[in-house]
């Protein structure tokens, strides 16, 4: 966001609570991120960094469930599917790959780039409160050494991530009524990514491995040629509290896929296991007079399609347009940010509903990925192009089929329905309102 604004000649300052580089989760991008990198003249830096190139994604399911995945109405699911981004031309994206990233390095690169473009950056400077009581400015209180210091600004962009500074301060944050996922993750050196890939060409894809534990899956993300990020995502009820029990849960859960576990056991764990909670939440509003909220500060949904960083990057792309116009016109009221509000809400709503379908009936996703009638439409969603339609037709069709399966207890797929929600497709945006 700072890079966009500074590049437009706007005087902006970044208050960053941490000292970069620092470890962070969210290591795999989707192709729509490329538009942002091109806008900011940052794509060359991404290529020079030699981050692993991500050409596609793959999904696997354990052998145990193969007998239950049956054909219905011309939809034939599979227990292993993959998709290449280059199969669909993507407007504004002229390369076949996106990237897997070491977030410590990647985030530092972006922060330095914003500084080069003219943004003033203060690291280790935690904002403690944002005061909107003065209609003519916003007062920011932040820590400076042992003192608290105030300054005033024309407007604020809250990019505080899952800390959701303004959202918590204003009590706008709402727990998602559907998802309560937690993650346990770490890095491994020497994990043989080719061991489970059906071809060597897939070894650098992101893999999502479904585990025979209800609503639980594992991510596999290349960080370097030899380092792989592994994370288990599960429901809160499965989440172990103590460090010892978390370690046991992590390995016991991975052991439900023996072919994965044996290969992972042969590699070296590089970092202590880290947990991430409160994965999904909404906000009552994401804009106000002199305020825009971007990225995870505004909304977060389950990370199964690597959406987090892409939504953060693209929310700044969309928001920056409204902010620049508002600053030029002098109208910093909430209505000036309406286009951003509508666009990002539409996109995150589509992500949310897509993920709801996915959890409710996994078999449907793999069937649609393989079906020529729907494959490219699903790929469009996976590429991150979710902002231009109120509801993509392929998503409407998926929801229609799931509703049929839900209503018919004798349906051959009914036994495969997930139980993450008692009522599929509860919309967090409606709940928030």
C-alpha positions in Angstrom: 0.0 0.0 0.0 2.8 2.4 0.9 4.5 1.6 -2.4 1.4 2.5 -4.3 0.8 5.7 -2.5 4.5 6.9 -2.4 4.7 6.1 -6.1 1.8 8.4 -6.7 3.7 11.2 -4.9 1.7 11.0 -1.7 3.5 11.7 1.6 3.1 8.5 3.6 4.6 6.9 6.6 4.7 3.2 7.6 4.6 2.3 11.3 5.7 -1.3 11.5 5.6 -3.0 14.9 8.2 -5.6 14.1 11.8 -5.6 13.0 12.2 -7.2 9.6 13.1 -9.8 8.5 10.8 -12.0 10.6 9.2 -15.4 10.1 5.6 -15.4 8.9 3.1 -17.9 7.6 1.4 -17.5 4.2 4.1 -18.6 1.8 2.4 -19.4 -1.5 1.0 -16.9 -3.9 -1.6 -17.0 -6.6 -1.2 -15.6 -10.1 -3.3 -12.5 -9.6 -0.5 -11.2 -7.4 1.6 -10.6 -10.5 -0.6 -7.6 -11.4 0.4 -5.9 -8.2 4.1 -6.6 -8.8 3.9 -5.2 -12.3 2.1 -2.1 -11.1 4.9 -1.4 -8.6 7.8 -2.3 -10.9 8.5 -5.1 -8.4 8.4 -8.1 -10.8 12.1 -7.9 -11.6 12.9 -8.1 -7.9 10.7 -11.2 -7.6 12.6 -12.9 -10.4 16.0 -11.8 -9.1 15.2 -13.3 -5.7 15.0 -16.7 -7.2 12.0 -17.8 -5.2 10.7 -21.2 -6.3 8.4 -20.7 -9.2 4.9 -22.0 -8.7 3.3 -23.3 -12.0 0.3 -25.0 -10.5 -1.4 -26.8 -7.6 -2.2 -30.4 -6.7 -4.6 -32.1 -4.3 -4.4 -35.7 -2.9 -6.6 -37.9 -0.8 -5.7 -41.1 1.1 -6.2 -44.5 -0.5 -8.8 -45.4 2.1 -11.5 -43.2 0.5 -11.1 -44.3 -3.1 -14.0 -46.8 -3.0 -16.4 -44.0 -2.1 -15.6 -41.6 -4.9 -18.1 -42.6 -7.5 -19.4 -41.1 -10.8 -22.6 -39.1 -10.8 -24.3 -37.2 -13.7 -21.1 -37.2 -15.8 -19.0 -35.9 -12.9 -16.2 -38.3 -12.1 -14.1 -37.3 -9.1 -10.5 -38.3 -8.4 -8.4 -38.8 -5.4 -5.5 -36.9 -7.0 -5.8 -33.9 -9.3 -3.6 -31.1 -10.4 -4.0 -27.9 -12.5 -1.5 -25.7 -14.3 -2.0 -22.0 -14.3 -1.0 -21.6 -17.9 -4.1 -23.5 -19.0 -6.1 -20.3 -18.9 -5.0 -16.9 -20.3 -5.3 -14.4 -17.5 -5.7 -10.7 -18.4 -2.8 -8.6 -17.1 -0.7 -11.6 -16.3 1.8 -12.6 -19.0 3.8 -15.3 -17.2 3.0 -18.9 -16.6 4.1 -18.9 -12.9 3.7 -17.2 -9.6 5.9 -17.9 -6.6 6.4 -19.7 -3.3 8.1 -17.3 -0.9 10.1 -17.1 2.3 7.9 -14.5 4.0 10.8 -13.1 6.0 12.7 -12.3 2.8 9.6 -11.4 0.7 8.1 -9.0 3.2 11.4 -7.2 3.8 11.8 -6.8 0.0 8.4 -5.1 -0.2 9.1 -2.9 2.8 12.4 -1.8 1.3 10.7 -1.2 -2.1 8.1 1.1 -0.5 11.0 3.0 1.1 12.8 3.3 -2.2 9.6 4.7 -3.8 9.4 7.5 -1.1 7.6 6.0 1.9 9.1 6.8 5.3 9.4 3.5 7.2 9.7 3.1 11.0 10.3 -0.5 12.2 9.8 -1.6 15.8 7.2 1.1 16.1 3.9 -0.3 17.4 0.8 1.8 16.9 -1.3 1.6 20.1 -4.4 3.6 19.3 -6.0 5.5 16.4 -8.2 8.4 17.4 -10.8 9.5 14.9 -12.5 12.1 17.1 -11.2 15.1 15.3 -13.1 15.5 11.9 -10.1 17.2 10.3 -7.3 14.7 11.0 -6.5 11.3 12.6 -4.3 11.1 15.7 -2.0 8.2 16.0 -0.4 7.0 19.3 2.7 4.8 19.0 5.5 3.6 21.2 8.9 5.3 20.8 11.4 3.7 23.2 9.8 3.9 26.6 7.5 6.7 25.7 4.2 7.0 23.9 4.2 9.6 21.1 1.3 11.2 19.2 1.2 12.4 15.6 -1.5 13.4 13.2 -2.2 12.3 9.7 -4.8 13.0 7.0 -6.0 9.4 6.9 -5.1 5.9 8.0 -4.7 2.6 6.1 -4.9 -0.2 8.7 -2.7 -3.1 7.4 -2.1 -4.6 10.8 -2.9 -8.2 9.7 -4.6 -10.5 12.1 -3.8 -8.1 14.9 -6.7 -6.1 13.4 -5.8 -3.0 15.3 -8.7 -0.7 14.3 -11.2 -3.5 14.0 -10.5 -4.6 17.6 -10.4 -1.0 18.9 -13.8 -0.1 17.3 -15.2 -3.6 18.2 -16.0 -4.3 14.5 -14.4 -7.7 14.5 -16.8 -10.6 14.3 -15.8 -14.3 14.7 -16.6 -16.2 11.6 -19.8 -18.3 12.3 -18.5 -21.2 10.2 -14.8 -21.8 10.3 -12.7 -22.2 13.5 -9.6 -23.6 11.9 -6.1 -23.7 13.5 -2.8 -24.5 12.0 0.4 -26.2 13.2 3.4 -25.6 10.9 7.1 -25.7 10.5 9.9 -26.1 7.9 11.8 -29.3 7.0 15.1 -29.7 5.3 15.6 -32.6 2.8 11.9 -33.6 2.4 11.6 -35.5 -0.9 8.8 -33.6 -2.6 9.0 -36.1 -5.5 8.0 -39.0 -3.3 4.3 -38.3 -3.5 4.1 -36.3 -6.8 2.9 -38.5 -9.7 5.5 -36.8 -11.9 8.7 -34.8 -11.3 7.1 -31.8 -13.0 4.7 -31.5 -10.0 7.4 -31.5 -7.3 7.4 -27.7 -7.0 3.7 -27.3 -7.0 1.8 -26.5 -3.8 0.2 -29.7 -2.6 -2.9 -29.9 -0.4 -3.1 -33.4 1.1 -6.4 -34.3 2.7 -6.1 -36.4 5.8 -8.6 -39.0 7.1 -9.4 -36.8 10.1 -12.6 -34.7 9.7 -12.0 -31.3 8.0 -8.2 -31.6 8.3 -5.6 -31.1 5.6 -1.9 -30.6 5.2 -0.1 -28.0 3.1 3.2 -28.7 1.3 5.0 -25.6 0.0 8.5 -25.4 -1.5 10.6 -22.6 0.2 13.9 -23.4 -1.5 15.3 -26.3 -3.4 15.7 -28.2 -0.2 13.4 -26.6 2.4 9.7 -27.3 2.5 7.0 -25.7 4.6 4.6 -28.3 6.1 1.4 -27.3 8.0 -1.6 -29.1 9.4 -4.9 -27.2 9.4 -7.6 -28.6 11.6 -10.7 -27.6 13.6 -10.3 -26.0 17.0 -11.8 -29.0 18.8 -8.9 -31.1 17.5 -6.3 -28.5 18.5 -4.0 -29.6 21.3 -3.1 -27.1 24.0 0.3 -28.1 25.4 3.5 -28.1 23.4 4.0 -31.8 23.9 0.4 -32.7 22.9 0.7 -30.4 19.9 3.8 -32.2 18.7 2.1 -35.5 19.2 -1.1 -34.3 17.4 1.0 -33.0 14.5 2.8 -36.3 13.9 -0.1 -38.5 14.7 -2.2 -36.6 12.1 0.4 -36.8 9.4 0.8 -40.5 10.2 -2.7 -41.1 8.8 -1.0 -40.7 5.4 1.8 -43.2 5.9 3.4 -42.4 2.5 3.8 -38.8 3.6 4.9 -39.5 7.1 7.7 -41.9 6.3 9.2 -39.4 3.9 8.9 -36.5 6.3 10.4 -38.5 9.1 13.6 -38.9 7.0 14.0 -35.1 6.8 15.2 -32.6 9.4 12.8 -30.2 11.2 14.4 -26.7 11.1 12.1 -24.7 13.3 9.9 -25.3 16.4 6.3 -26.1 15.6 4.2 -22.9 15.5 0.5 -22.5 15.8 -1.9 -20.1 14.2 -5.4 -19.6 15.5 -8.5 -17.4 14.9 -8.2 -18.1 11.2 -11.5 -16.7 10.0 -13.3 -13.5 10.9 -15.2 -10.6 9.3 -15.6 -6.9 10.1 -18.8 -4.9 10.5 -17.2 -2.4 8.1 -13.8 -2.0 6.4 -14.0 1.7 5.6 -14.9 4.9 7.5 -14.2 8.6 7.3 -10.4 8.8 6.9 -9.9 5.0 7.1 -9.4 2.1 4.9 -8.6 -1.5 6.1 -6.7 -3.8 3.8 -5.5 -7.4 3.9 -6.0 -9.5 7.0 -6.9 -6.4 9.0 -10.2 -6.3 7.1 -11.0 -10.0 6.6 -9.5 -13.5 6.7 -10.9 -16.7 5.4 -9.5 -20.3 5.5 -6.1 -20.5 3.7 -6.8 -23.6 1.7 -6.4 -21.9 -1.7 -3.4 -19.7 -0.7 -5.7 -16.6 -0.7 -4.3 -14.5 2.1 -1.3 -12.8 0.5 -3.2 -12.4 -2.8 -6.1 -10.7 -1.1 -3.8 -8.5 0.8 -1.9 -7.4 -2.3 -5.0 -6.9 -4.4 -6.9 -5.1 -1.6 -4.1 -2.5 -1.7 -4.3 -2.3 -5.4 -8.0 -1.6 -5.3 -7.9 0.6 -2.2 -5.0 2.8 -3.5 -7.1 4.0 -6.3 -9.8 5.3 -4.0 -7.3 6.7 -1.5 -5.4 8.6 -4.2 -8.6 10.1 -5.6 -9.9 11.0 -2.2 -6.7 12.8 -1.3 -6.7 14.7 -4.6 -10.3 15.8 -4.1 -10.0 16.5 -0.4 -13.1 14.3 0.3 -11.9 11.7 2.8 -15.4 10.6 3.9 -16.4 6.9 3.8 -18.3 7.3 0.6 -15.0 8.0 -1.2 -13.8 4.5 -0.6 -17.0 2.8 -1.8 -15.6 1.3 -4.9 -12.8 -0.5 -3.0 -15.3 -1.6 -0.3 -17.6 -3.2 -2.9 -14.8 -4.8 -4.9 -12.9 -6.4 -2.1 -16.1 -7.5 -0.3 -17.3 -9.2 -3.6 -14.0 -11.0 -4.0 -13.7 -12.2 -0.4 -17.3 -13.3 -0.5 -16.6 -15.4 -3.5 -13.5 -16.9 -1.9 -15.5 -17.6 1.2 -18.3 -19.4 -0.6 -15.8 -21.3 -2.8 -14.1 -22.6 0.4 -17.5 -23.5 1.9 -18.3 -25.7 -1.1 -14.9 -27.2 -0.9 -15.2 -28.2 2.8 -18.8 -29.3 2.5 -18.2 -31.7 -0.4 -14.5 -32.3 -1.4 -15.5 -34.8 -4.0 -17.2 -32.1 -6.0 -14.1 -30.0 -6.3 -12.0 -32.7 -7.8 -14.8 -33.7 -10.2 -15.1 -30.1 -11.4 -11.4 -29.7 -11.8 -11.3 -32.8 -14.1 -14.5 -31.9 -16.1 -13.8 -30.0 -19.3 -17.1 -28.1 -18.8 -15.9 -26.5 -15.6 -12.1 -26.8 -15.4 -11.1 -23.4 -16.7 -13.8 -21.7 -14.7 -12.5 -23.3 -11.5 -9.0 -22.3 -12.6 -10.1 -18.7 -12.9 -11.0 -18.8 -9.2 -7.7 -20.5 -8.3 -5.8 -17.9 -10.2 -7.3 -15.3 -7.9 -9.7 -13.6 -10.4 -12.7 -13.4 -8.1 -13.5 -9.7 -8.0 -15.4 -9.0 -11.2 -18.6 -11.1 -10.7 -21.2 -11.2 -7.8 -21.1 -15.0 -8.1 -19.2 -16.8 -10.8 -21.5 -19.3 -12.7 -19.3 -22.2 -11.8 -19.6 -21.4 -8.1 -23.4 -21.2 -8.5 -23.5 -24.6 -10.2 -21.3 -26.1 -7.4 -23.6 -24.7 -4.7 -26.7 -26.1 -6.6 -25.2 -29.6 -6.7 -24.3 -29.5 -3.0 -27.8 -28.4 -2.1 -29.2 -31.4 -4.1 -26.8 -33.8 -2.2 -27.7 -32.2 1.1 -31.5 -32.7 0.6 -31.3 -36.3 -0.6 -30.2 -38.7 2.1 -30.1 -41.5 -0.4 -27.8 -39.7 -2.8 -24.6 -41.7 -3.4 -22.6 -38.6 -2.3 -24.6 -37.8 0.8 -22.3 -39.8 3.0 -19.3 -37.7 1.8 -20.7 -34.4 3.0 -18.4 -32.7 5.5 -19.7 -31.6 8.9 -17.8 -28.4 9.3 -21.1 -26.5 9.1 -24.6 -27.7 10.0 -25.9 -25.4 7.3 -23.6 -25.1 4.3 -22.9 -21.7 2.8 -23.7 -19.6 5.8 -22.5 -16.2 4.6 -20.3 -14.4 7.2 -21.1 -11.1 5.4 -24.8 -11.5 6.1 -24.0 -12.5 9.7 -21.8 -9.4 10.1 -24.7 -7.2 9.0 
